Amino acid sequence: MYAIVDIAGQQFKVEKERRIFVHRLSANEGDTVEFEKVLLVDNNGAVSIGAPLLAGAKVTAKVLAHVKGDKVIVFKKKRRKTYRKKNGHRQFFTQIQIETIQG
């Protein structure tokens, strides 16, 4: 059984007991969060598709940790102009574990 869920503006394919990284959520570690923007549910071949969302379907997950992603280096350069800009960025993520899929 799996579902496609909209979490923080991104779509994720989730299964029970699966751990995923999503953009930083405002929940504390150990909290249970519910996602009600479910787009699709597949229950052993019986597919339910929302238009655009499924009514009454929800996914619950447990917040495991708040982490920072790998550093991404942004480097801009224009040749022969002595123009160089170097910038770095680390994205904040929340690791969640899917507990139940209802739909």
LINZIQUI-V529046 format. One record per residue. N is the residue number from 1. PHI is phi in degrees with one decimal (NA if undefined). OMEGA is omega in degrees with one decimal (none if undefined). BURIAL is b if it has 24 or more other C-alpha atoms within 12 Angstrom, else e. Layout:
# LINZIQUI-V529046
n:N phi:PHI omega:OMEGA burial:BURIAL
n:N phi:PHI omega:OMEGA burial:BURIAL
This chain:
# LINZIQUI-V529046
n:1 phi:NA omega:176.9 burial:b
n:2 phi:-143.2 omega:179.4 burial:b
n:3 phi:-143.6 omega:172.8 burial:b
n:4 phi:-110.5 omega:-171.4 burial:b
n:5 phi:-124.5 omega:174.6 burial:b
n:6 phi:-94.5 omega:179.9 burial:b
n:7 phi:-121.2 omega:176.9 burial:b
n:8 phi:55.1 omega:176.1 burial:e
n:9 phi:85.7 omega:177.8 burial:e
n:10 phi:-121.6 omega:179.6 burial:e
n:11 phi:-99.6 omega:-179.1 burial:e
n:12 phi:-128.5 omega:170.4 burial:b
n:13 phi:-91.0 omega:-174.5 burial:b
n:14 phi:-120.0 omega:174.8 burial:b
n:15 phi:-130.2 omega:-178.9 burial:b
n:16 phi:-64.3 omega:-179.9 burial:e
n:17 phi:67.9 omega:179.2 burial:e
n:18 phi:-89.8 omega:178.3 burial:e
n:19 phi:-104.6 omega:179.9 burial:e
n:20 phi:-136.3 omega:175.5 burial:b
n:21 phi:-105.7 omega:177.6 burial:b
n:22 phi:-124.2 omega:176.2 burial:b
n:23 phi:-60.6 omega:-171.8 burial:b
n:24 phi:-50.5 omega:175.6 burial:b
n:25 phi:-99.9 omega:-176.7 burial:b
n:26 phi:-90.6 omega:178.5 burial:e
n:27 phi:-98.9 omega:177.6 burial:e
n:28 phi:-83.7 omega:177.7 burial:e
n:29 phi:-64.9 omega:-179.0 burial:e
n:30 phi:93.1 omega:179.0 burial:e
n:31 phi:-73.8 omega:174.1 burial:e
n:32 phi:-105.6 omega:179.7 burial:e
n:33 phi:-117.4 omega:178.6 burial:b
n:34 phi:-117.6 omega:176.9 burial:b
n:35 phi:-117.1 omega:-176.4 burial:b
n:36 phi:-106.0 omega:176.6 burial:b
n:37 phi:-88.8 omega:-178.8 burial:b
n:38 phi:-97.3 omega:-176.8 burial:b
n:39 phi:-96.0 omega:-175.5 burial:b
n:40 phi:-153.1 omega:174.4 burial:b
n:41 phi:-132.3 omega:175.7 burial:b
n:42 phi:-114.9 omega:-179.4 burial:b
n:43 phi:-111.4 omega:179.5 burial:e
n:44 phi:53.4 omega:176.4 burial:e
n:45 phi:99.7 omega:176.5 burial:e
n:46 phi:-89.0 omega:-174.0 burial:e
n:47 phi:-96.1 omega:174.3 burial:e
n:48 phi:-115.8 omega:-177.5 burial:b
n:49 phi:-115.3 omega:178.8 burial:e
n:50 phi:-86.9 omega:179.6 burial:e
n:51 phi:-133.9 omega:-2.0 burial:e
n:52 phi:-88.7 omega:-177.3 burial:e
n:53 phi:-115.8 omega:175.1 burial:e
n:54 phi:-84.9 omega:179.5 burial:b
n:55 phi:-78.6 omega:176.7 burial:e
n:56 phi:81.1 omega:-179.9 burial:e
n:57 phi:-94.7 omega:176.4 burial:b
n:58 phi:-154.2 omega:179.1 burial:b
n:59 phi:-124.0 omega:176.4 burial:b
n:60 phi:-109.2 omega:-178.0 burial:b
n:61 phi:-143.1 omega:178.6 burial:b
n:62 phi:-110.8 omega:179.0 burial:b
n:63 phi:-79.4 omega:-178.9 burial:b
n:64 phi:-92.5 omega:-175.9 burial:b
n:65 phi:-162.4 omega:170.8 burial:b
n:66 phi:-107.8 omega:-175.4 burial:b
n:67 phi:-131.5 omega:174.6 burial:e
n:68 phi:-111.3 omega:-179.3 burial:e
n:69 phi:-78.4 omega:178.5 burial:e
n:70 phi:-68.4 omega:179.7 burial:e
n:71 phi:-75.2 omega:176.6 burial:e
n:72 phi:-111.7 omega:-179.8 burial:e
n:73 phi:-96.7 omega:176.3 burial:e
n:74 phi:-109.9 omega:-176.8 burial:e
n:75 phi:-125.9 omega:178.3 burial:e
n:76 phi:-113.9 omega:-178.3 burial:e
n:77 phi:-151.5 omega:171.2 burial:e
n:78 phi:-119.7 omega:-173.5 burial:e
n:79 phi:-69.1 omega:179.1 burial:e
n:80 phi:62.5 omega:-179.2 burial:e
n:81 phi:-120.1 omega:-176.8 burial:e
n:82 phi:54.4 omega:179.2 burial:e
n:83 phi:-112.5 omega:177.4 burial:e
n:84 phi:-140.6 omega:175.5 burial:e
n:85 phi:-130.7 omega:178.3 burial:e
n:86 phi:-120.3 omega:-178.5 burial:e
n:87 phi:-140.9 omega:178.3 burial:e
n:88 phi:-122.8 omega:-178.9 burial:e
n:89 phi:-150.1 omega:172.7 burial:e
n:90 phi:-127.3 omega:-178.2 burial:e
n:91 phi:-82.8 omega:175.7 burial:e
n:92 phi:-89.1 omega:-179.7 burial:e
n:93 phi:-125.7 omega:171.8 burial:e
n:94 phi:-122.2 omega:177.3 burial:b
n:95 phi:-92.0 omega:179.4 burial:b
n:96 phi:-124.5 omega:175.2 burial:b
n:97 phi:-121.5 omega:-177.3 burial:b
n:98 phi:-74.6 omega:-179.2 burial:b
n:99 phi:-101.5 omega:-178.4 burial:b
n:100 phi:-138.1 omega:173.5 burial:b
n:101 phi:-125.9 omega:178.2 burial:b
n:102 phi:-114.4 omega:179.3 burial:b
n:103 phi:176.5 omega:none burial:b
